[in-house]
């Protein structure tokens, strides 16, 4: 079973490499880079929700923390290598502490969702009030609702003058997405990943087997936070400015919609859902006749009613059913052929 999953993951990576070179023939690098970053962000929630059963309404918090951690450290350090690591570490540690507080507190899913939602509101409100000169970390001023520009964007390690932008940034982001996908797939194939999925199915039974489910959920939650922080750092390098809007409830809601539409229980589903809906949002943003929030809501309702498992799982299920229906016919034809040959 695990070998089959790893083989499927290899096919996904191969398809991703092909798509990486084909996509620029259709869209520009600027838009594609953002869609890849959205895919990485959706992957972070798809991991903890689809495989850990942890519905987080505050994934945008880790995304924003990663972006601001990168911007502040890059403005002070003057290059991007260490800030990228800091951008992963800060949301990882924060997510672990927040997760430990919630999971060791035995909070149910409803209260967990409420707490992550409240944390999102707190960060959004606070970052909007950091416009004064007292909100300065080293040489970096947070800027409040105006945002924070003027920091070092992604560069070649060891050479701050060698900027990575446009097509180079797109390929770097896409390779990072593929690497993270492989690492997450390996994590899920490991004993830790299998136990995490078992906790999702029956936490009490896993604890009776002697495993500390709360600690493992905290670690999985932290890994999702670290991946979201990485996406935030890449966004900060792409946009060249970070604003409190990264912590908004609208951003958190979009991430959840991406995962639902793409399909939970898979890693590819949230990524494709983020790319498709992200591009749709971009396209709708160029017109004023229809509110794009209304369109997103309608898409969510239709998918939940027609494809409650999401697009990718539904397609996989349909393809699997078709293969199973055709396989017995092929076997029967083969047997009849052997019977005629034997006769």
C-alpha positions in Angstrom: 0.0 0.0 0.0 2.8 2.5 1.0 4.7 1.6 -2.2 1.6 2.4 -4.2 1.2 5.7 -2.5 4.9 6.6 -3.1 4.6 5.6 -6.7 1.5 7.8 -7.1 3.5 10.6 -5.5 6.3 10.1 -8.0 3.7 10.5 -10.8 2.4 13.7 -9.2 5.9 15.1 -9.1 6.5 14.2 -12.7 3.2 15.8 -13.7 4.1 18.9 -11.7 7.5 19.2 -13.5 5.7 19.1 -16.8 3.1 21.6 -15.7 5.9 23.9 -14.4 7.3 24.3 -17.9 3.9 24.3 -19.7 2.1 26.8 -17.5 4.2 29.9 -18.6 2.9 29.3 -22.2 -0.6 30.2 -20.9 -0.1 32.7 -18.1 2.5 35.2 -17.2 5.2 34.5 -14.5 3.8 37.2 -12.1 0.4 35.5 -11.9 1.7 32.0 -11.9 4.1 32.7 -9.0 1.2 33.9 -6.8 -0.9 30.8 -7.7 2.0 28.5 -6.7 2.3 30.4 -3.4 -1.4 29.9 -2.8 -1.0 26.2 -3.6 1.7 25.9 -0.9 -0.5 27.7 1.6 -3.5 25.4 0.8 -1.2 22.4 1.2 -0.4 23.5 4.8 -4.1 23.4 5.7 -4.8 20.3 3.6 -2.2 18.5 5.7 -3.5 19.4 9.2 -7.2 19.3 8.3 -7.4 16.5 5.7 -5.0 14.1 7.4 -4.9 15.3 11.0 -8.6 16.2 11.3 -7.7 19.7 12.7 -9.9 22.4 11.3 -8.0 25.6 11.7 -9.7 29.0 11.0 -6.5 30.8 11.6 -4.1 29.5 8.9 -3.8 33.1 7.7 -2.1 33.9 11.1 0.9 31.6 10.3 0.9 32.9 6.7 1.1 36.5 7.9 3.6 35.7 10.6 5.9 34.1 8.0 5.6 37.2 5.8 6.3 39.7 8.5 9.0 37.6 10.1 10.7 37.5 6.7 10.2 41.2 6.0 11.5 42.3 9.5 14.5 40.0 9.5 15.4 40.8 5.8 15.2 44.5 6.5 17.7 44.1 9.4 20.0 41.4 8.0 20.1 42.6 4.4 19.8 39.2 2.6 17.2 36.5 2.4 18.8 33.2 3.5 18.5 33.5 7.2 15.2 35.4 7.0 13.6 32.5 5.1 14.6 30.1 7.9 13.2 32.6 10.5 10.0 32.9 8.5 9.5 29.1 8.9 10.7 28.9 12.5 8.5 31.7 14.0 5.1 30.4 12.8 6.3 26.8 13.6 7.0 27.7 17.2 3.9 29.8 17.6 1.7 27.0 16.1 3.2 24.4 18.3 2.6 26.5 21.5 -1.0 27.4 20.4 -1.7 23.8 19.4 -0.3 22.4 22.7 -2.5 24.9 24.6 -5.6 23.7 22.7 -4.9 20.0 22.5 -3.6 19.5 26.0 -6.6 21.5 27.1 -8.8 18.9 25.5 -10.7 21.4 23.5 -13.3 20.1 21.1 -13.4 20.9 17.4 -15.9 23.8 17.9 -13.8 25.6 20.5 -10.6 24.9 18.6 -12.1 26.7 15.6 -13.3 29.6 17.8 -9.9 30.1 19.3 -8.0 30.0 16.0 -10.6 32.5 14.7 -10.1 34.8 17.7 -6.3 34.6 17.3 -6.8 35.7 13.6 -8.9 38.7 14.7 -6.3 39.7 17.4 -3.4 39.7 14.9 -5.4 41.5 12.3 -6.5 44.2 14.8 -3.0 44.6 16.4 -1.1 44.8 13.1 -3.4 47.6 12.0 -2.4 49.6 15.0 1.4 49.4 14.5 1.7 52.6 12.5 3.5 54.6 15.2 7.3 55.0 15.4 7.4 52.9 18.6 6.5 49.8 16.6 10.0 49.3 15.2 12.1 46.2 15.3 15.7 47.1 14.6 15.6 49.2 11.5 12.3 47.8 10.3 9.1 49.7 11.0 5.9 47.7 10.9 3.9 50.4 9.2 0.4 49.6 10.5 -2.4 49.5 8.0 0.0 51.0 5.4 2.1 47.9 5.4 5.8 47.4 5.4 7.8 47.8 2.1 11.5 48.3 1.5 13.1 45.1 2.6 15.5 42.7 0.9 13.6 40.3 -1.4 14.7 36.8 -2.3 18.3 36.6 -3.4 20.9 34.0 -4.3 22.4 32.8 -1.0 25.6 34.6 -0.3 25.0 37.3 -2.9 22.4 39.9 -1.8 22.8 41.8 -5.1 21.7 38.7 -7.1 17.9 39.1 -6.9 15.5 36.2 -7.7 12.5 37.6 -9.4 10.1 37.2 -12.3 10.6 33.8 -14.0 13.4 32.8 -11.6 11.1 33.4 -8.6 8.4 31.4 -10.3 10.6 28.4 -10.8 12.1 28.6 -7.3 8.6 28.7 -5.8 7.4 25.8 -7.9 10.4 23.7 -7.0 9.8 24.5 -3.3 6.2 23.4 -3.7 7.3 20.1 -5.2 9.9 19.5 -2.5 7.4 20.3 0.3 4.9 18.0 -1.3 7.4 15.1 -1.4 8.5 15.8 2.2 4.9 15.9 3.4 4.1 12.7 1.5 7.1 11.0 3.1 6.0 12.3 6.5 2.5 10.7 6.0 4.1 7.5 4.9 6.2 7.4 8.1 5.0 5.9 11.4 4.3 9.5 12.6 2.0 10.2 9.6 0.1 6.9 10.0 -0.5 7.6 13.7 -1.6 11.1 12.8 -4.2 9.7 10.4 -5.2 7.1 13.1 -5.7 10.0 15.6 -8.0 11.6 13.1 -10.1 8.5 12.9 -10.2 7.6 16.6 -8.1 9.6 19.1 -9.2 7.6 22.1 -8.1 4.3 20.7 -4.7 5.7 19.7 -4.2 6.9 23.3 -5.2 3.5 24.6 -2.4 2.1 22.5 0.1 4.2 24.4 0.7 7.1 22.0 0.6 10.8 23.1 -2.0 12.0 20.7 -1.9 15.6 22.0 1.8 15.9 21.4 1.6 14.5 17.9 -1.3 16.7 17.0 0.7 19.7 18.3 3.7 18.7 16.1 1.5 18.2 13.0 -0.2 21.6 13.7 3.3 23.2 14.0 4.4 21.6 10.7 1.4 23.1 9.0 2.2 26.4 10.5 5.8 26.2 9.3 4.6 25.5 5.7 2.2 28.4 5.8 5.0 30.6 7.1 7.2 29.5 4.2 4.4 30.5 1.8 4.1 33.8 3.6 7.9 34.5 3.1 7.6 33.7 -0.6 4.6 36.0 -0.9 6.6 38.8 0.9 9.3 38.4 -1.7 6.8 38.3 -4.6 4.7 41.3 -3.4 7.7 43.4 -2.0 5.3 44.6 0.7 3.4 43.0 3.6 0.2 44.4 5.0 -2.2 43.4 7.9 -4.5 42.1 5.2 -2.6 38.9 5.3 -4.2 38.2 8.7 -7.7 39.0 7.6 -10.7 36.7 8.1 -11.3 36.8 4.3 -7.8 35.3 3.7 -8.5 32.5 6.3 -11.9 31.8 4.7 -10.4 31.6 1.2 -7.9 29.0 2.4 -10.7 26.8 3.8 -12.7 27.2 0.5 -9.6 26.1 -1.5 -9.3 22.9 0.5 -13.0 22.1 0.4 -13.4 22.6 -3.3 -10.1 20.9 -4.2 -10.8 18.0 -1.8 -9.7 17.0 1.7 -7.8 13.8 2.3 -5.5 14.5 -0.6 -2.5 16.8 -0.9 -3.0 17.6 -4.6 -6.7 18.6 -4.2 -6.0 21.7 -2.0 -3.2 22.8 -4.3 -5.3 22.6 -7.4 -8.2 24.2 -5.7 -6.1 27.1 -4.6 -4.6 27.6 -8.1 -8.0 27.4 -9.8 -9.9 29.6 -7.4 -6.9 32.0 -7.0 -6.9 32.5 -10.8 -10.7 32.9 -10.8 -10.4 35.6 -8.1 -7.7 37.3 -10.2 -9.9 37.2 -13.3 -13.0 38.5 -11.4 -10.9 41.3 -9.9 -10.5 42.8 -13.3 -14.3 43.5 -13.6 -16.9 45.2 -11.4 -20.1 43.7 -12.7 -20.1 40.8 -10.3 -18.8 40.6 -6.7 -16.1 38.0 -6.6 -16.9 37.1 -3.0 -20.4 36.2 -4.2 -19.0 34.0 -7.0 -16.7 32.2 -4.5 -19.6 31.6 -2.2 -21.7 30.1 -5.0 -18.8 27.8 -6.1 -18.5 26.6 -2.5 -22.2 25.8 -2.2 -22.3 24.0 -5.6 -19.3 21.9 -4.8 -20.6 21.0 -1.4 -24.0 20.0 -2.8 -22.8 18.2 -5.9 -19.3 17.0 -5.0 -19.2 16.9 -1.1 -15.8 15.2 -1.1 -14.3 17.8 -3.4 -13.3 17.8 -7.0 -10.1 15.7 -6.9 -11.4 12.9 -4.6 -14.6 12.7 -6.7 -12.6 12.4 -9.9 -10.3 9.8 -8.4 -13.3 7.8 -7.2 -15.0 8.0 -10.6 -11.9 6.9 -12.4 -11.3 4.1 -9.9 -14.9 2.9 -10.4 -14.6 3.0 -14.2 -11.3 0.9 -14.0 -12.9 -1.7 -11.7 -15.9 -2.0 -14.1 -13.6 -2.5 -17.1 -11.2 -4.9 -15.4 -13.6 -7.9 -15.0 -14.7 -7.6 -18.7 -11.0 -7.7 -19.7 -10.5 -10.7 -17.5 -13.5 -12.5 -18.9 -12.4 -11.8 -22.5 -8.9 -13.1 -21.6 -10.4 -16.3 -20.2 -12.6 -16.9 -23.3 -9.5 -16.3 -25.5 -7.5 -18.9 -23.6 -10.4 -21.3 -23.8 -10.6 -21.0 -27.6 -6.8 -21.4 -27.8 -6.8 -24.5 -25.6 -9.6 -26.0 -27.7 
